[in-house]
Amino acid sequence: MTWTAPHITRTTAGDLQLALGTADERTMLAGWLQWHRETLLVKCAGLDQEQLARTTAEPSGLTLLGLVRHLAEIERWWFRRSFAAEPLGDVFTGPDDGDEGLRGVDAARAEHDYAAYLDEVEAAGAAVAGRTLDETFVTTRGGRTCSLRWVYLAKIQEYARHNGHADLLRERTDGATGDHPRS
C-alpha cells in the first residue's frame, strides 16, 4: 500500500499576525518557527511516497522528502545537539558527510522519514522548554558562542529558504501553488 503525507490544519498568515502581532519575543519566535514547519508539511500534504521522493527541478536532485529529512537533521543539530548538548548522532546521515539528509532518499521509507521529522520537532521543543532565549552555548564547529535566540532566528531563516524550494518542487510535482495546495 502506498503511503500519502497527511493533510494538516495550518495557521494562516493573517491568523498568525493577529495571534503574534503583540506577543512577547519567545512566543513570537516559536510561533513563526511553527508556521514555517507547518508550511513544509503543507507542501508535502496529499502527495504519495513516490511524489515526495521525485526530483522535479533538474538538474537539481532536491526532493520534498529530502527537505523533510534535511530539516529533521537541522532540528536535531541546533536544538538538541548544539544548544542542549545532547549526545546524539545524526538522524539520517553519517558524521561530517555534508549531506544533512538531502541525499539518500528512498520512497519506500517516506512514512518513516516523515515520522522522524515530526519526532525531531517534538524533541526540539522539549529540549528548549523552560530555557531562556539568552542562554548560550559554544558551537562545536568554530567555537562560537550563540544564544537560543540565535538558534530560533537561524531556524526561521533556514525554513524560509527551504520552503521556497518546497514551493517550486510542489508546483513541479502536481501544479499546486500557494499556502494551501489543493488536495
C-alpha positions in Angstrom: 0.0 0.0 0.0 1.3 3.5 -0.9 1.7 6.0 1.9 0.5 9.5 1.5 1.6 12.5 3.5 -1.3 13.6 5.7 -3.2 16.8 5.3 -2.6 19.3 8.2 -4.6 22.2 9.6 -2.3 25.2 9.2 -2.4 28.6 10.7 -2.9 31.3 8.1 -0.5 34.2 7.9 -3.4 36.6 8.9 -4.2 34.5 11.9 -0.6 34.4 12.8 -0.3 38.1 12.6 -3.4 38.5 14.9 -2.0 36.0 17.4 1.6 37.2 17.4 1.4 40.9 16.5 2.0 42.0 20.1 3.3 38.8 21.7 6.4 38.5 23.7 9.6 37.7 21.9 9.7 34.0 22.8 6.1 33.4 21.8 6.7 35.3 18.5 9.8 33.3 17.6 8.3 30.0 18.5 5.1 30.9 16.6 6.9 31.9 13.4 9.1 28.8 13.5 6.0 26.6 13.9 4.3 28.4 11.0 7.4 27.6 8.8 7.3 24.0 10.0 3.6 23.8 9.0 4.4 25.3 5.7 6.8 22.4 4.9 4.2 19.9 5.9 1.5 21.6 3.7 3.8 21.4 0.7 4.0 17.6 1.3 0.4 17.1 2.2 -1.6 14.8 -0.2 1.5 13.6 -2.1 2.3 9.9 -2.1 5.7 8.5 -1.3 6.8 8.4 -4.9 5.9 12.0 -5.5 7.7 13.1 -2.3 10.9 11.3 -3.5 10.8 12.6 -7.1 13.2 15.1 -8.4 11.2 17.7 -10.3 13.6 20.6 -10.9 16.5 19.0 -12.8 19.4 19.2 -12.8 19.0 19.6 -9.1 18.5 16.3 -7.2 16.4 18.1 -4.5 13.2 16.4 -3.4 10.5 17.3 -0.9 11.4 14.2 1.0 15.0 15.3 1.0 13.9 18.6 2.5 11.9 16.8 5.2 15.0 14.7 6.1 17.3 17.7 6.0 15.2 19.8 8.3 15.0 16.8 10.7 18.8 16.9 10.8 18.8 20.6 11.3 16.3 20.5 14.1 18.4 17.9 15.9 21.7 19.6 15.2 20.8 23.0 16.5 18.2 22.5 19.3 19.3 19.2 20.7 23.0 18.5 19.9 24.3 22.1 19.9 22.1 24.0 22.3 21.0 21.3 24.7 24.3 19.3 24.3 22.5 16.0 24.0 25.0 13.3 22.9 23.2 12.2 19.7 24.2 11.0 16.3 22.6 12.1 13.1 19.1 11.3 12.1 19.8 10.1 8.6 23.4 10.7 7.7 26.9 9.8 8.8 29.2 12.2 10.6 30.5 15.1 8.6 29.3 13.8 5.2 27.9 17.2 4.3 24.7 15.6 3.1 22.5 16.5 6.1 19.7 14.3 4.8 19.2 15.7 1.4 20.5 12.7 -0.5 19.8 9.0 0.1 16.1 9.5 -0.3 14.1 6.3 -0.6 10.4 6.5 -1.5 9.8 3.2 0.4 10.9 5.0 3.6 8.9 8.2 3.2 6.5 7.4 6.0 9.4 6.6 8.4 11.3 9.7 7.4 8.3 11.9 7.8 7.6 10.5 11.2 11.3 11.0 12.2 10.9 14.7 11.2 7.9 15.1 13.4 9.7 13.3 16.3 12.6 15.8 15.9 10.3 18.8 16.0 8.7 17.5 19.2 12.1 16.7 20.8 13.4 20.1 19.9 10.5 21.7 21.8 11.3 19.5 24.8 15.0 20.4 24.6 14.3 24.2 24.9 11.3 24.0 27.3 11.9 26.2 30.3 15.1 27.6 28.8 15.6 31.4 28.2 16.4 33.0 24.9 19.5 34.5 26.5 21.1 31.1 27.4 24.2 30.4 25.3 26.3 27.5 24.1 29.6 27.2 22.3 29.3 25.7 18.8 31.3 22.5 18.1 32.3 23.8 14.7 34.1 27.1 15.0 33.8 27.5 18.8 31.5 30.5 18.6 29.1 31.5 21.3 25.4 31.6 20.3 22.2 32.1 22.2 18.9 30.2 22.0 17.5 33.4 20.4 20.0 33.0 17.6 19.0 29.4 17.1 15.4 30.3 16.7 16.2 33.1 14.2 18.6 30.8 12.3 15.9 28.1 12.0 13.3 30.5 10.8 15.7 31.6 8.1 16.6 28.0 7.2 12.9 27.1 6.9 12.1 30.2 4.9 14.8 29.4 2.4 13.9 25.7 2.1 10.2 26.4 1.9 10.9 28.5 -1.2 12.5 25.3 -2.6 9.4 23.3 -1.5 7.1 25.8 -3.3 8.9 25.1 -6.6 9.1 21.3 -6.0 5.4 21.1 -5.2 4.4 23.1 -8.2 6.6 21.0 -10.4 5.1 17.8 -8.9 1.4 18.5 -9.3 0.9 22.1 -10.3 -0.2 23.2 -6.8 0.8 26.7 -5.7 0.1 28.9 -2.7 -0.2 28.4 1.0 -2.8 25.7 0.8 -2.2 23.4 -2.2 -5.3 21.6 -3.4 -5.7 18.1 -2.3 
